[in-house]
């Protein structure tokens, strides 16, 4: 009798150890998968470009240019001047019949306000401001868009 009892106890212990081992592996696998998912999110965040939005007052309107730069390579990816904004209410101006107009307060500016030379000038100013604040970044080639 005691031999049968000893055998059952050993079998129960072996079964418990096997079950515990299997559950432990499963939990470890779940933890590993979770750690890999978190690492992937961190890598994604590091790869996402840094975006800086500036504010420039030029020709009696506001501009909010955007500079995008790679955090990893420390290079400027793009510079966008955006559209002119109203100096009174900061709403984006809309091009209506040959002039820029504010839908909120009625301010009007000539269409030439946003010609290519002006937009390029805003983009260059924005790039200069960004590089002045972030001295470890660099701009290569033409990044203005």
C-alpha positions in Angstrom: 0.0 0.0 0.0 2.6 2.5 0.9 4.5 1.8 -2.3 1.4 2.6 -4.3 0.9 5.7 -2.2 4.5 6.7 -2.8 4.2 6.1 -6.5 1.0 8.3 -6.7 2.8 11.0 -4.7 5.7 10.9 -7.1 3.5 11.0 -10.1 1.5 13.9 -8.6 4.7 15.7 -7.9 6.0 15.1 -11.5 2.7 16.2 -12.9 2.8 19.4 -10.8 6.3 20.2 -11.8 5.5 19.6 -15.5 2.4 21.7 -15.2 4.3 24.4 -13.3 7.1 24.3 -15.9 4.6 24.6 -18.8 2.8 27.5 -17.1 6.1 29.2 -16.3 7.2 28.9 -20.0 3.9 30.2 -21.1 4.1 33.2 -18.7 7.7 33.8 -19.8 6.7 33.7 -23.4 4.0 36.2 -22.8 6.4 38.5 -20.9 8.9 38.1 -23.7 6.3 39.0 -26.3 5.2 42.0 -24.3 8.8 43.2 -23.9 9.3 42.8 -27.7 6.2 44.8 -28.4 7.3 47.6 -26.1 10.8 47.6 -27.6 9.1 47.9 -31.1 7.1 50.9 -29.9 10.3 52.5 -28.5 12.1 51.9 -31.8 9.1 53.4 -33.7 9.1 56.5 -31.5 12.9 57.0 -31.9 12.5 56.6 -35.7 9.7 59.2 -35.9 10.9 62.6 -37.0 11.1 65.4 -34.5 8.7 68.2 -35.6 9.3 71.8 -34.7 6.8 74.6 -35.4 8.0 78.2 -35.4 6.4 81.5 -35.5 7.5 84.2 -37.9 6.0 87.7 -38.5 6.8 88.8 -42.0 5.0 91.4 -44.3 2.4 92.1 -41.5 1.2 88.5 -41.4 2.0 85.5 -39.2 3.6 82.3 -40.6 3.9 79.0 -38.7 6.6 77.1 -40.5 7.3 73.5 -39.7 10.7 71.8 -39.6 10.9 68.0 -39.5 14.2 66.4 -38.6 15.5 62.8 -38.0 16.4 62.2 -34.3 18.7 59.4 -35.3 20.8 61.0 -38.0 20.3 64.6 -36.7 19.5 65.8 -40.2 16.7 68.1 -41.3 14.3 66.2 -43.4 11.9 69.0 -44.6 11.0 72.6 -44.1 7.5 73.8 -44.9 6.5 77.5 -44.7 2.8 76.8 -44.5 0.2 79.5 -45.3 0.0 83.0 -44.0 -2.1 83.7 -41.0 -4.0 86.8 -39.8 -2.0 89.0 -37.5 -5.1 89.9 -35.5 -6.7 86.6 -34.8 -4.1 84.0 -36.0 -6.6 82.3 -38.3 -5.2 80.9 -41.6 -5.8 83.3 -44.5 -7.7 82.0 -47.5 -7.0 83.0 -51.1 -10.1 84.7 -52.5 -10.3 86.4 -55.9 -6.7 87.3 -56.0 -6.1 88.3 -52.4 -5.5 86.6 -49.0 -8.5 87.2 -46.7 -9.3 86.3 -43.1 -12.7 84.6 -42.7 -12.9 85.6 -39.1 -12.0 89.3 -39.0 -11.9 90.3 -42.6 -8.2 91.3 -42.9 -7.1 91.4 -46.6 -3.6 91.1 -48.0 -2.4 91.0 -51.7 -1.9 87.6 -53.4 1.8 88.3 -53.9 2.2 87.9 -50.1 2.8 84.2 -50.6 4.7 84.1 -53.8 7.5 81.6 -54.2 10.3 84.1 -53.1 8.4 84.9 -49.9 7.6 81.3 -49.1 11.3 80.4 -49.7 12.4 83.3 -47.4 10.1 82.0 -44.6 11.4 78.5 -45.0 15.0 79.7 -44.8 14.2 81.7 -41.7 12.5 78.8 -40.1 15.5 76.5 -40.9 17.9 79.1 -39.4 15.8 79.4 -36.2 15.7 75.6 -35.9 19.4 75.1 -36.4 20.2 77.9 -34.0 18.2 76.1 -31.2 19.4 72.6 -32.1 23.1 73.0 -32.8 23.7 69.2 -33.1 21.4 69.0 -36.2 22.4 69.9 -39.7 20.7 70.6 -43.0 22.0 69.1 -46.2 20.9 70.0 -49.7 17.6 71.7 -50.5 15.1 70.8 -47.7 12.6 73.6 -48.3 9.2 72.5 -49.7 
